[in-house]
Amino acid sequence: MSESGLNMSRRIRRTPYTDRVEAHGVRGFSVVNHMLLPKAFQASREEDYWHLREQVQIWDVSCQRQVEIRGRDAARLVQWMTPRDLRKAQRGQCLYVPLVDETGGMINDPVLLKLDEDHFWLSIADSDVMLWAKGLALGAGMDVTVDEPDVSPLAVQGPKAEDLLVKIFGEEIRDIKFFRYGWFDFQGTQQLIARSGYSKQGGFEIYLRDGTLGPALWDRVWDAGIEFGITPGCPNLIERIEGGLLSYGNEFTRENNPFECGLGVYCTLDGSIDFVGRAALQEVKQQGMQRLIRGVRFEGAPCPSCGKPWPVTAGGPDGPQIGQITSAAYSPRLECNVGLSMIERGYWEPGRAVTVHSSDGLVRPGEVSKLPFVQ
């Protein structure tokens, strides 16, 4: 199929798996990090949701590009980019790290993989982190190389993911702990497999080195997964919202700081580490947050997709606007609509009555909720 109306050029890149997702009936793409991300297949969003919760799926997430930082000052540069204390980071470990600018605003929220003392990957969300890292390194005169390697993640998600990968790579897969990785042979090459992924259903991400192996890797996972009921998939909006998984550029941007995003636990502000934006975050902590990410449960028929933010007002429809829904879906488990929103200070207590003004013109009563909606 065509890329669903996208005008393709060198600025929008296909992935090593695009031919395969097209063959499996992909119905649309988004663009993340200048690369195609499948957004829907033949199943409805709700059918896909239940399948992800019960079986196993294969996802093309090559758009999670890696920013590779290596060299004598690599550890220094990576620490300078994040308020999370990395001094005890170990090889084989994955760490969720907020990246901030000089104002404390969020640049990205990647997963950091420590490959060696002087070698790191940042597995990024949708923003140009490589250029930010290059600028910091150049300005500080650091002895590092910053580049995008030929690495194309393929996710295997769902409760049967472990058994599927054991069939391919052996029992050692079971030894990988959450947010850890190991190295495994694939066609005579060493490939990194991490127990991680953009869902709460369990699974793995294969960080394929050498995109020419992409079709062979997809076919191997697919063939092994047939007995487990594998289907092609992609990050599921219902499952993501229920689990409180945030999306950079949707739930938060550079206008938000880590505390507003619920990431204060990853911020070390006692002066023991130096990072860009430390003074700004110290001031934020002293003054207190003005907004906080929350869930919102709201009533009515299943809501449409949230193409642009929907106003959230305090109390009834004529109350003051205290937030905006940035992602929303109907939850079949909770039997109500659920959404994510930055809520203003003084209104973010769970249970507070709010009204959601959805794009279909309906005014929907609801209430503020803690995240995640579903443990």
VMD Tcl script that draws the C-alpha trace (Angstrom):
set ca {
  {0.00 0.00 0.00}
  {1.03 3.63 -0.21}
  {2.03 5.50 2.91}
  {-1.58 6.60 3.48}
  {-1.42 9.88 1.65}
  {2.00 10.93 2.92}
  {4.11 12.69 0.32}
  {7.24 10.61 0.68}
  {10.74 12.05 0.33}
  {14.17 11.50 1.83}
  {12.99 13.48 4.87}
  {10.53 10.68 5.76}
  {12.35 7.39 6.02}
  {11.02 3.88 5.57}
  {12.27 1.30 8.06}
  {13.88 -2.13 7.63}
  {10.43 -3.58 8.43}
  {8.16 -1.32 6.33}
  {7.79 -3.88 3.53}
  {6.63 -6.42 6.09}
  {4.08 -4.19 7.83}
  {2.66 -3.24 4.42}
  {2.33 -6.93 3.55}
  {0.43 -7.46 6.82}
  {-2.16 -4.80 5.99}
  {-1.06 -1.67 7.80}
  {-3.83 0.96 7.53}
  {-1.89 4.10 8.35}
  {1.37 5.65 9.47}
  {2.53 8.49 11.61}
  {5.97 10.10 11.39}
  {8.27 10.03 14.42}
  {11.89 11.16 14.27}
  {11.50 11.58 10.49}
  {10.64 7.87 10.16}
  {7.44 5.89 9.52}
  {5.59 4.49 12.53}
  {2.66 2.10 11.84}
  {-0.50 3.32 13.56}
  {-3.22 0.77 12.74}
  {-3.78 -2.64 11.19}
  {-6.97 -4.53 10.30}
  {-8.22 -5.05 13.83}
  {-10.16 -2.30 15.57}
  {-8.43 -0.43 18.37}
  {-10.44 -2.38 20.97}
  {-9.73 -5.76 19.33}
  {-6.05 -4.83 19.20}
  {-6.20 -3.82 22.87}
  {-7.54 -7.18 24.03}
  {-5.13 -9.09 21.84}
  {-2.17 -7.16 23.27}
  {-3.35 -7.91 26.81}
  {-3.84 -11.62 26.15}
  {-1.37 -12.79 23.50}
  {1.61 -11.29 21.64}
  {2.29 -8.71 18.95}
  {5.21 -7.63 16.77}
  {5.76 -3.86 16.45}
  {7.93 -1.88 14.07}
  {9.34 0.79 16.39}
  {12.41 1.69 14.35}
  {11.38 5.33 14.87}
  {12.86 4.99 18.36}
  {16.15 6.22 16.98}
  {19.37 5.83 18.92}
  {21.63 8.74 19.71}
  {25.02 7.14 20.17}
  {27.46 8.93 22.45}
  {30.93 7.48 22.79}
  {34.40 8.67 23.68}
  {36.45 9.89 26.65}
  {33.80 12.41 27.77}
  {30.73 10.31 26.94}
  {29.66 9.74 30.55}
  {30.18 13.42 31.32}
  {28.01 14.52 28.39}
  {25.18 12.09 29.15}
  {25.11 13.21 32.79}
  {25.11 16.86 31.71}
  {21.92 16.23 29.70}
  {19.80 14.78 32.53}
  {18.94 15.52 36.16}
  {18.94 11.78 36.89}
  {22.03 10.67 38.81}
  {23.89 8.24 36.53}
  {26.96 7.64 38.67}
  {25.86 4.11 39.59}
  {24.64 3.15 36.10}
  {25.86 -0.28 35.03}
  {26.56 -2.02 31.76}
  {23.53 -4.08 30.84}
  {21.16 -1.55 32.38}
  {18.40 0.57 30.81}
  {17.42 3.78 32.57}
  {14.49 6.12 31.94}
  {15.99 9.61 31.87}
  {14.35 13.03 31.48}
  {16.43 15.37 29.33}
  {16.06 19.09 30.10}
  {17.19 22.40 28.63}
  {18.55 25.45 30.44}
  {15.05 26.44 31.61}
  {14.32 22.98 33.00}
  {11.97 22.26 30.08}
  {11.72 18.71 28.82}
  {13.77 18.03 25.68}
  {12.94 14.31 25.56}
  {12.39 11.28 27.82}
  {14.54 8.51 26.31}
  {15.69 5.18 27.64}
  {19.44 5.27 28.26}
  {21.37 2.06 27.54}
  {24.86 1.87 29.00}
  {26.95 -0.27 26.64}
  {30.30 0.55 28.22}
  {31.91 3.15 30.46}
  {32.45 5.40 27.44}
  {29.60 4.20 25.20}
  {25.86 4.97 25.50}
  {22.67 4.86 23.46}
  {19.75 7.19 24.04}
  {16.60 5.54 22.65}
  {14.59 8.67 21.99}
  {11.02 9.89 21.62}
  {10.12 12.39 18.90}
  {12.61 15.29 19.05}
  {16.03 16.06 17.59}
  {18.16 14.96 20.54}
  {21.20 14.24 18.39}
  {21.50 17.92 17.44}
  {21.07 18.98 21.09}
  {23.80 16.56 22.18}
  {26.13 17.70 19.40}
  {25.62 21.34 20.38}
  {26.36 20.68 24.05}
  {29.45 18.64 23.21}
  {30.79 21.24 20.78}
  {30.12 24.16 23.11}
  {31.87 22.46 26.02}
  {34.76 21.14 23.93}
  {34.08 17.54 24.91}
  {36.00 14.61 23.45}
  {33.01 12.60 22.17}
  {31.41 11.35 18.99}
  {27.65 11.87 18.69}
  {25.89 10.05 15.86}
  {22.86 7.97 14.84}
  {23.91 4.32 14.41}
  {22.24 1.75 12.17}
  {19.97 0.39 14.92}
  {16.31 -0.44 14.30}
  {14.26 -1.60 17.32}
  {11.64 -4.29 16.82}
  {9.26 -4.75 19.76}
  {7.62 -8.02 20.81}
  {4.92 -7.17 23.34}
  {2.30 -9.07 25.30}
  {2.16 -11.83 27.94}
  {3.38 -14.50 25.50}
  {6.41 -12.47 24.36}
  {8.86 -14.27 26.62}
  {7.90 -17.76 25.48}
  {8.08 -16.64 21.85}
  {11.61 -15.22 22.18}
  {12.77 -18.27 24.15}
  {11.81 -20.34 21.13}
  {14.13 -18.20 18.98}
  {17.00 -17.25 21.28}
  {16.94 -19.86 24.06}
  {16.16 -20.03 27.77}
  {18.63 -17.25 28.58}
  {15.92 -14.80 27.54}
  {14.17 -15.55 30.84}
  {17.21 -14.27 32.75}
  {16.83 -10.71 31.45}
  {15.36 -8.63 34.25}
  {13.08 -5.64 33.71}
  {14.93 -2.71 32.13}
  {18.03 -4.84 31.58}
  {19.45 -6.21 28.36}
  {21.58 -9.04 27.04}
  {23.38 -9.96 23.83}
  {22.07 -12.78 21.63}
  {23.12 -14.36 18.36}
  {21.07 -13.79 15.21}
  {22.46 -15.16 11.95}
  {26.01 -14.91 13.25}
  {25.62 -11.34 14.58}
  {25.34 -10.13 18.18}
  {22.06 -8.31 18.86}
  {20.91 -6.45 21.95}
  {17.58 -7.55 23.48}
  {16.05 -5.58 26.37}
  {13.08 -6.39 28.57}
  {11.27 -3.14 27.86}
  {8.67 -1.59 25.58}
  {5.94 1.02 25.23}
  {3.24 -1.03 26.92}
  {2.44 -2.38 30.38}
  {1.79 -5.93 29.17}
  {5.37 -7.15 29.31}
  {7.70 -7.75 26.42}
  {11.02 -7.08 24.77}
  {12.71 -4.80 22.30}
  {15.30 -6.17 19.87}
  {17.74 -3.39 19.01}
  {18.70 -4.73 15.61}
  {22.15 -3.65 14.47}
  {22.34 -3.69 10.65}
  {19.07 -2.79 8.94}
  {19.72 -5.23 6.10}
  {18.78 -8.00 8.55}
  {15.37 -6.44 9.22}
  {13.22 -8.60 6.93}
  {14.91 -11.79 8.17}
  {14.39 -10.81 11.81}
  {10.73 -9.95 11.26}
  {10.12 -13.26 9.45}
  {11.87 -15.25 12.19}
  {9.79 -13.66 14.93}
  {6.60 -13.98 12.90}
  {7.11 -17.65 12.04}
  {7.96 -18.51 15.66}
  {4.97 -16.53 16.88}
  {2.27 -18.26 14.86}
  {1.70 -20.89 17.56}
  {1.29 -18.07 20.12}
  {-1.32 -16.20 18.08}
  {0.98 -13.38 16.98}
  {-0.40 -10.39 15.09}
  {1.20 -7.20 13.78}
  {0.57 -4.26 16.08}
  {1.66 -0.87 17.27}
  {1.44 1.12 20.52}
  {-2.22 0.89 21.52}
  {-3.80 4.17 22.60}
  {-6.24 2.59 25.08}
  {-3.53 0.55 26.79}
  {-1.11 3.49 26.81}
  {-3.58 5.83 28.51}
  {-4.74 3.22 31.04}
  {-1.12 2.59 31.97}
  {-0.26 6.28 32.26}
  {2.40 6.13 29.55}
  {3.12 9.67 28.37}
  {3.92 10.75 24.82}
  {6.43 13.51 24.23}
  {4.87 16.25 22.12}
  {1.37 15.28 23.28}
  {1.23 15.13 27.08}
  {4.30 17.29 27.59}
  {6.70 19.51 25.67}
  {9.55 21.92 26.42}
  {6.97 24.06 28.22}
  {6.83 21.40 30.95}
  {9.42 20.40 33.52}
  {10.03 16.91 34.96}
  {8.11 17.66 38.15}
  {4.96 18.48 36.19}
  {5.38 15.19 34.31}
  {5.58 13.16 37.51}
  {9.32 12.60 37.03}
  {10.59 14.39 40.12}
  {11.90 11.08 41.46}
  {14.51 11.19 38.68}
  {15.81 14.64 39.60}
  {18.85 15.01 41.87}
  {19.11 18.67 42.89}
  {21.46 18.55 45.90}
  {24.46 19.76 43.87}
  {26.17 16.37 43.74}
  {25.78 16.22 39.95}
  {25.96 18.97 37.35}
  {23.49 19.18 34.49}
  {21.98 21.73 32.16}
  {19.00 23.42 33.82}
  {19.87 22.56 37.43}
  {19.34 26.10 38.72}
  {16.00 26.33 36.92}
  {14.75 23.04 38.41}
  {15.92 24.05 41.87}
  {13.78 27.17 41.54}
  {10.80 25.13 40.34}
  {11.08 22.83 43.34}
  {11.35 25.76 45.73}
  {8.36 27.63 44.29}
  {6.22 24.54 43.74}
  {4.57 23.14 40.62}
  {1.93 25.07 38.74}
  {0.59 22.04 36.82}
  {0.65 18.27 37.22}
  {-0.07 15.42 34.82}
  {-3.26 13.60 35.76}
  {-5.81 11.23 34.34}
  {-9.39 12.26 33.66}
  {-12.32 9.82 33.61}
  {-15.32 11.16 31.75}
  {-18.76 9.98 30.72}
  {-20.71 9.64 27.52}
  {-20.49 7.49 24.42}
  {-17.02 6.36 23.31}
  {-15.13 9.53 22.52}
  {-13.50 10.29 19.16}
  {-9.75 10.52 18.70}
  {-8.19 13.57 20.22}
  {-6.73 15.27 17.15}
  {-6.18 18.52 19.01}
  {-6.43 19.28 22.75}
  {-9.88 19.43 24.35}
  {-10.57 22.00 27.10}
  {-11.12 20.73 30.64}
  {-13.08 23.05 32.92}
  {-13.47 22.90 36.70}
  {-16.88 21.74 37.83}
  {-19.48 22.45 35.17}
  {-19.11 23.55 31.54}
  {-18.98 27.23 32.50}
  {-16.15 26.82 35.00}
  {-12.60 28.09 34.44}
  {-10.37 26.07 32.11}
  {-7.89 24.17 34.26}
  {-6.36 21.85 31.68}
  {-6.71 20.19 28.30}
  {-7.05 16.57 27.25}
  {-4.14 15.67 24.97}
  {-4.85 11.93 24.50}
  {-8.20 10.17 25.00}
  {-9.92 6.85 24.34}
  {-12.76 4.69 25.58}
  {-11.57 2.04 28.05}
  {-13.49 -1.25 27.72}
  {-12.13 -2.41 31.10}
  {-13.11 0.72 33.01}
  {-16.27 1.21 30.92}
  {-15.72 4.94 30.59}
  {-13.63 7.39 28.58}
  {-10.16 8.13 29.86}
  {-7.76 10.91 29.01}
  {-4.47 12.53 29.99}
  {-4.15 16.18 30.91}
  {-1.89 18.69 32.62}
  {-4.13 20.04 35.40}
  {-3.61 23.43 37.03}
  {-2.54 23.77 40.65}
  {-5.47 23.71 43.05}
  {-7.55 21.43 40.83}
  {-5.50 18.25 40.50}
  {-6.83 16.34 43.52}
  {-8.23 12.93 42.48}
  {-12.01 12.92 42.51}
  {-12.45 16.62 41.68}
  {-15.35 17.18 39.32}
  {-14.47 18.47 35.86}
  {-16.06 18.81 32.46}
  {-14.46 17.69 29.20}
  {-15.37 19.58 26.02}
  {-14.69 16.97 23.33}
  {-14.26 17.69 19.64}
  {-17.61 16.12 18.75}
  {-19.33 19.06 20.45}
  {-20.41 17.12 23.53}
  {-19.97 18.38 27.08}
  {-18.97 15.40 29.21}
  {-18.90 15.34 33.04}
  {-15.91 13.65 34.61}
  {-13.40 13.63 37.42}
  {-9.66 13.87 37.97}
  {-7.84 10.57 38.52}
  {-4.40 9.45 39.61}
  {-2.15 7.65 37.13}
  {-1.99 4.93 36.09}
  {-5.70 4.24 35.73}
  {-4.96 0.49 35.76}
  {-2.08 -1.05 37.70}
}
mol new
graphics top color blue
foreach p $ca { graphics top sphere $p radius 0.5 }
foreach p [lrange $ca 0 end-1] q [lrange $ca 1 end] { graphics top cylinder $p $q radius 0.2 }
display resetview
